[in-house]
Amino acid sequence: MSRTPTRPARSGLRVRDVVRRFWPYAAPRKGWMLVALLLAAISPALLSVEIWLFKVVVDDVLIPRDFGLFPLVAATYVGLTLVQAVCDGADRLLSTWLSQRFLVDVRTALLEHLQRLPLEFLSRSRLGDVMSRVSGDVSAIESFLVSGASSAVSSLLQLVFFSAALFVLQPLLALVALVVTPLFWATSRYFARRLKEISREKQRRSGTLNTSLEQTLSTLPLVQAYDQGGREVQRYVAEAEGKYRAEMASARLRSLYSPTLDFIELLGALVVIGTGAWLLSQDRLTVGGLLAFLTFLSRLYGPVRGLGSTITNAFSASAGAERVIELLDEPTLPPDRPGAVSLDAGRGELSFEDVGFTYPGSSVPAVRRLTFSAAPGDVVAVVGASGAGKSTLAGLLRRSLDPDTGCVRMGGRDLRDLTRASVRRHVAVVLQETLLVDGTVLDNIVFGRPSATRAEVEQAARDADAHAFITALPDGYDTRVGERGRRLSGGQAQRVAIARALLRDAPVLLLDEPTTGLDVLSARRVTEPLRRLMAGRTTVVISHSLASVREASLILVMDRGEVVERGRHDELLERDGRYAELWHAQVVTGRDAVPAEPVGV
């Protein structure tokens, strides 16, 4: 059963660690971030002037009933409003651009990192959880580091401007009002710390829920065939209930958070109104001054709440960053060596020379002392039970893995001295699981060589015995195949995959169980296209089915990572060893999983 990434969850990741790790993705636009911060500073300054004009209207226009000053005040109001509208609009557009570019850059970096991870990582990870990290957790980081920075600066400047205005209006009343502010701050910090753990649990539950749904939908044919829909729904409900409990815990905490701040704000307002009324009766404050003071005060609590939200966002970002950093810290494939060259041309000579490899965290080698060679036209079949090392051999050939000992050579060159991209250009692959992208038939064939012409695509399809059924589809080559090619039959999808490999025209061919999962007729239908694909190429065939590889030039029998027998089919039968034992079990007794025609030349 698959698991989440195995690195232990980080506990207590500090906010400065989040900034240090993810600031490089925002740094290229730091100049525009400064502009956004300046635009965010204009709004509280203009708002302070507008509130002060309200005092002027009350004290100098309404109470003395003098209309003479009103046109100037009104014109000033209109001008300030227009300027603020322009600045707010520009700030909104710029902030959105900055936040979206940050999201694109971080998610692109994550996807590029995932592309460099060993395939073994996907076998032990849950796809839904990985998707949740790339989407929701990255959004939490952005909300703090980019959007949150602008909001925090705006809140801080409002706090400074409005506090200064309170002291200018009435210092004593300002001191009374600001006594409430530390209560706001302390309350926000208390709730924010509790929300951090809840946020981490919510994000973990979101990933688990996505994984459960993805697994159910991807195995729906199996679920329906075995009538396990009720069981799958119960499993999903169990995960959904976990998410529900996390959301409710967050909602309960937040439902206390806002009323608590409202109560503190009410207490502060009542104290200020009482003190202001007394000062008004002592002629130490004007009516306009008191109204402006109350307006500034009501606007002051908003920025304090905003700074509290920034703290909350910081803790949410910390929880999300822990999960994203787990992905970024997963070890990638070995990088190209300094000075690695491109394999621009080659006939496909291939050799494994005393190769050994052990997966990280394992003490048992996956392959050891693996030695063989092949030339163009040769077919090397690798057989053995599950866990024998066949998939590891395929990974070494594609340079998804690099050997710990010995070396793999192509064209006489150590693969580690070649760029990984050039090695992969020289290897065409037909996998056991026919992987097709959710596009058209044409998209899937040109995946092997995007620069190919339409004529080359159609010729590859003809050679793969696929052109006839493709042209019979509703839109021919422009017919969409659906997710993972589900609109095509297994045999049709495999022939599209063979056409893709033919179009790539690589000198080395890797066939990984190419007929497994196909019925007898479909398997025989793809045999001839496979023969055409293998002609003149160095071919490595990985198979559980001995009947399908008996014409191979060389058969390697692997067991526990080692080649225990090697030779041609007839030679191995004469030795009456491990191969003969497997042959008798599969073919003679009729238990061969894929009774297809032999693949070979």
N, C-alpha and C positions, 0 to 999 in steps of 0.2 A: 504494500500500500504506500502511496506517495506521501511525502512529508513536506513540511515547510522548510525553508533554508535552515541548515543545521547550526549556524552560528548562534551562540547564546544571546538572548535579548540584552541590550545594554540597559543598565539601570541608572537613572539620575543623570542623563546627558545634559550638560549645562548649556544655557542659552548661548554663551560665547563660543561653545564648540559648534553649535548649529551655524552661527554666523561665520566662523572660520572655515567650516567645511563647504558652505554653499554660497558664500560671498563671491567667489570667482565667477559664478554664473551670472551675477548681477553687475560685477565690476566693469565689463566693457561698456556699459551704458551709465556709468556713474555721473558723467556730466549731465545727462538728461535727468537723472535722479535728483541732482542738485537743483535743476530748473523746476522740477515737480515740487520739491520742498519749498522753494521760494514762492511758487504759486500758492502752495498750501499756507504760507505765512501771510499772504496778502489778505485772505478772507477774514481772519480774526481781527486784523488791523482795521479793515473797512467796517466790520461789524461793530467794533468799539466806537468808531466815529458815529455810526448810525444811532447807537443807543444814546450817545452823548447829545446828539441832535434832538432826541426825544425829550431830554431834560430842558433843552432850550425852548422847544415848542410849549411845554407846560409852563415854565417859569417866565418866559419872555413874550409868549403869544396868548396862551389861553387865560392865565390868571390876570394879567393886566389888560386883557382884551385889546391888544395892540396888533392889528393885522399887518402892519408895515413890514415886519421881518419875515412873515410867512412865505412870500414868493422866493426869497433867497434860500430859506430852509428847504422848501419843496424842491427847488432846482438842485440843491446839493444832494437831497435824498435820491432823486432820479439819476443823477450822475453817478453816485456811489453804487446804486443798484445795477446800472449798466456795466460799470467797471467790474463789479463783483461777479455778474453773470458771465462776462467774457473770461475772467480769470478762473472761475469755477469750471466753465466748460472746457477750457484749455487744460486745466488740471485733471479733469475727469478723463479726457482723451489721452493725455500723456501717461497718466497712472495706469489706465487700461492697457496701453501699448507696452509699458514697462513690465506689468505683471504677466501679460500673455507671452511676451518674449522670454521672460524668465521661465515660465512653465514649459514652453517649447524647448528651450535649451537644456533644462534639467531632464525632461523626459527623453529628449534625443540622446543625451549622454547616457541615460539609463539603458535605452534600447541598444545603443552601440556597445555598452558594457555587456549586456545580455548576449549579444551576438558573439562576443569573444569568450564566453564561458564554455567550459566543456559540456558536451551533451549529457554527461553524467549528472550535472546540476539539475537539468529538467526532470530526470528520472526520480529525483528525490524531493522535488518541489511541487507545490500545488499551484496550478496555473492561475486560479482565481485569486489566490493570495498575492501572487506576484503582480497581477493586474491591479489589485487594490493599492499596492504600494506605489505603482507608477502613476496612478490617477489621484486617489484621495489623499495619500500621505504627502505627495509633492504639492498638492494644493494647500495643505496645512502649512507647509514651509513657506510657500509664497505669501500666504495671508499674513504671516509675521514679518518676513524679511523685506518684502517689497511694498505691498499694500499697507501693511502695518506700520512701516517706517514713516510713510507720509501721514497716516492718521495720527501716529504718536507725536510727530512734530507739530501738526495742526493743533492737537489737544494741548500740548505743552505751551505753545504760543498763546492760545486762548487763555490758558491758566495765567500766564504772565501778564497779558494785556488787561484781562478782566480784574485780576487782583490789584494791579497798579491803579486801575480806574476806581476801584472801591476805596483805596487809601486816599486818592485825590478827592473823592466826594466826601468822605467822612472817616477819618482814621480810626476812631473809637469803634464805630459800627463795623468797620472792616475787620478789626481784631476779633470782635464777637462772632462775625460770620465765618472767619477762617478757622475758628476752633473746631468746626465740624469737619473740615477737610481731612485732617489726619484720620478721623474715624472712617471716612470713605476709603482712604488708602489702605488702612489696616484690614478693613472688611474685604476689600478686593483681593488683597494678597492671601487672606485666609481661604477664601473660596477658590482662588486660582490654584493654590497648591492641591486642594482636594480634587479639583477638576482635572489635574494632570493625569493622575492614575486612571480616572474614569475615561479620559480621552484615549489613553493607550489601549484600554480594554475595548472601547468602541471600535477603534481602528483595526484591532486584531480580529474582532468579531465580524467586521465588514469583510475582511479578506477571507475568513472561513466560510462566510455565507456565500460569497461569490464562487468560491471553490466548489461548494456543495451543489450550487445551481449548474455550474459549468460541467461538473461530472455527471449530473443527472441528464442534462440535455445531450451530452456527447455520447452517452451510452443508452439513449432512448430505445433504439431497436432491441438491444439486449433486455432492457427492462420490460418492454412490452412482450417479448418472446417468452420470458419466464414469469410474466404476470407479477412483477415485483413493484408495480407502481405505488401501492400502498406503503411498502417498506421505504421506498425512496422519498415519498412525501413525508413520512414520519421522521426520516433522517434530516430532511430539509427543515421541518418544523422544529426539531430539536436545536438546530443551529440558529434558526430564526428566533426561537425563544431566548437563546443566549444573547443575541443582538438586542432583542426587546428589553431584556433585563438591564443591559448596559445603557441603553437609551433612557430607560425609566430612571435609573440611578442618576444619570446626567440631568434629566428633566427635574427630578426632585431637588437636586442641589441648585439648579438654576432658578427653580420656582421660589426658593428661599432667598437666593441672591438678590434678585430685583426688588422684592418687597422690603428686604432689610435696608437696601440703599434708599428706597422711597421713604421709609420711616425716618432714617437719619436726615434725609433732605427736608422732610416735613418739620422735624424738630428744629433744624437750623433755621428754616424760614420763619417759624413761629417766634423764635428768640429774636431774630433780626427785626421782624415786624414790630414786636413789642418794644425793643430798644429804639427803633426808628421813630415810633410814635412818640416815645418820651423825648427824644432829641428834637422832634418837630415841635413839641409843645414848649421846648426851651429855646426855640428860634435858632437852634444850632444846625438845622437842616431844612432845606426847602421841600415843598411838595414834589416838584420836579426832580429834585435830587434824590428823594426817597424812592420815587417810582423808578428812576434810572438805576438806583442802587439795587432794588429788588430785581430789575431786569438783568443787570449784570450778574447778580447772585444766582438767578435761575439758570443763566447761561454758564455759570462757573461750574456747577455740579456736573453738567454734561461732559466737559473735558476731563474731569476727575474720573467719571465713569469710563470715558474713552481710554484713559491710561490704564484703568483696571482691566478693560477688555484687551488691551495690548499685552498685559501680563498673562491673561488667560490664553491669548493666541500664542504667546511665547511657549507656554507649557504644552499646548496642543502641537505646536511645531516641533518641540523637543520630542514628544512621543512619536510623531510621524517621522522625524529625522532618524530616530533609532532604527526604524524599520527600513528606511531608504538606504541608510549607511550599511546595514547588514547586506543589502544587495551589492552596493558599490565595493564592499570589502571582500566579496567572494573572489577567490583567486581566478584569474583569467588564464586562457591558453598561453603557453610560453611565447614570448614575443620573438619576432625575427631577430636573428643574430645581427650585430653590427657588421655591415658590409655584405649582408645577404644579397644574392643576385637573383635575377628573374630567369626562370627556365623558359626561354622563348621558343625553343624548338627541341623536340625529342621524339625518338621512335617508340619509347615506352619500355625500354629495358628496366626491369625491376628486380631488386634483390633485398632480402632481409638477412642481416649478418649478425648472428648471435644476439638477437634483440631480447631485451628484458624490460618489463614495465610493471610497476606496482602503483596502485591508486593511492592517493593521499589518505592517511588514516588507516590503511590496511597493512598488515604485516606479511600477507601472502601475495607473492607476485601473480599478476593476472596472466602474464606470459613470461616465459623464460627460455633462453637458449633457442630462440626461434630463428631458423636459417632456411632459406630457399631462394631460388632465382627463377625468373621467367623472362622470355623474350617475346617480341611481337608474334602473334599467332598461337602462343601457348595459352592453355587454360589450366589454371591452378584451382583445384577445388579444395575447400577447407571444410571438413565435416567433424562432427563430435556432438556430445550432449550439451545441453544448456549449461553455461558457466565454464565451458572448456577454454575460452579465450578467443573465440571467433570474432566477437564484436570488438574486442580490444585490438585485434589485428586490423580490422577495418578502420578503426579510429587512427591507428598509426599510419595506415596507407593514405588517409585523407589529411594527415597531419593535424587532426583534432587532438592528438596526443603526441608527445615526443618521447622516445625511448630513454629509460634510465641507463641502460647499458647497450652496447652494440650500436648499429645504425641501420637505417632504411635508406636505400639508394634508388634514385630514378635517373636513368641516363648516365649512370656512373657517379652522380653527385649525391652527397649526403643531403637528405631533405632539410636538415637544420641549417644548411648553408644556402638554401633557396628560400625565397619569400613564400609565405603560406599561400598567398593569392595565386602565384604562378603554379604552385603544386596542384592546387584545386582546379585550375584551368586545364590541367593535363589529365584529370581524372573525371570520368563520367560515372554517374551512380544510378542504379535502379534498385530501389529499396523494397523490403518486404511490405511495408505499409506504403501504399501508393499515395504520396503527398501531392495534392494539387491545391493551387491557390484559388480563392474565390473570385474568379474572373472568367474570361472566355476560354474556349479551347485554344485559340491562337495565343492568348496570354501565357497559357501553361506550356505550350511547346517552345515559344521564344524565350521562356525563362532560362533555357539552356544556353542561348546565345542571343541576347537582345538586339544585336545588329543585323540579324538574319533577314533576308528578303522574304516576301510572301511565297515566291516560287520555291525557295529553299525549305520553307516550312512545309509546304504541300508535298515536296519530294520526300522529306523525312517522314511525313505521315504515311505516304504510300509504302515506303520501305518498312514501316512498322505495322503494315496491314491495318491502318486506322483511317485512311482517306475515305473509304466507302461509307463507314458508319458516321463519320464526321459530316460529310456532305448530306447525309440523310437526316441530320438533326434539324430542328426548326429554323435556326439561323446559321447553319453550317459552322464554319470556323469561328463565328461571332456568337455562338451559343454559350451562355453562361453555364458553368459546370456545378455551381453551388458550393457551399462550404465543404472543403475537403473532397470535392468531386462527387458529392452524393447523388447528383443527377445522372451519373454514369454508372454502368455496371462495373463490377470488379475487373473483368477482362478488358472493357473499353478504357477504363482509367489506366490500367497497366500498359496498354498499347500507346496511350498518350504519353506516359512516362518514358516508354522506349523511344518514341519519336523525339522527345526532348533530349534524350541521351544521344540519339543519332545526330541531331542537329548540332550538338556540342562538338562532336567529331574529335573527342579526346583520344590520345594514344593508349591510355590505360582505362580499363573498364572494371568497375566493382559491382557485382550482382549480389545483393544481400537477400537471399530467400526470394527470388523474383517470382516464383509461381505459388508460394505458400498462400493459402486462403482462397485460391481459385478452384473452381470445379474442374473436372477432368477435361471437358471440351474447351473451356476458357484457357486452361493451362496449355493444352496442345495448340490452341490458336496463337498463343504468344511465342511458342517455341521457335518457329521459323523466323519471325522478326528478331528474336534474340540471337539466332545464328548469324543473321546478316549484321547485327550490331557487333558481334564478337569477331567477325572476320577481320584478320590482319591486326587485331589489337591484342595487347597483353591483358588477359582477363583473369580476375580473381572472383571465384564463385563461392559464396558462403551458403551452406545448405544443410538442413537436417535430413533431406531426402537423398539417399544414396543412389536411388534409381535415376535421378535427374542429372547426376554428374559422372556416370560411369564411363563416358567417353573423354573425360578430362585428360590432359597431358600429364598432369601430376595431381595426385590426391594426397592431402595432408590430413591425417587423423589426429585430432587434438584431444587431450584429456588433462584437466587441471593445469592449463596453461602451457603444456609441453606438447611437442609433436612426438607421438608415440609410434607412429608408422607413417611411411611415405612410399609412393610408387603408383603405378597404373592399376586400374581396376583388377585385371586378371592376375597381376603379380600379388596384389594384396590378398586376393581370395586364396591363392596357392599357399600363402604363408599361414593361413588359418589362425590369424591373430585377432586383434580388436576389431579391425575392419570386417573381417569375415563374420565375426560374432554379430556386429551391427547389421550387416547385409542379411544374414539369416533371420534376425529378429524383424527387420522391416519388410523385406521383399519376399523371401522364401515362404514366410508364414503369412504374407499378405497384409502386413500392417503398415506399409509405406503410406505416409500421410498424403503424398502428392504423386499419384501414379501417372506422371506426365512422361512425355517422350524425353529421352536424354538430351541434355544441353551440352554441346561440345562441337568440336570441329574435326 
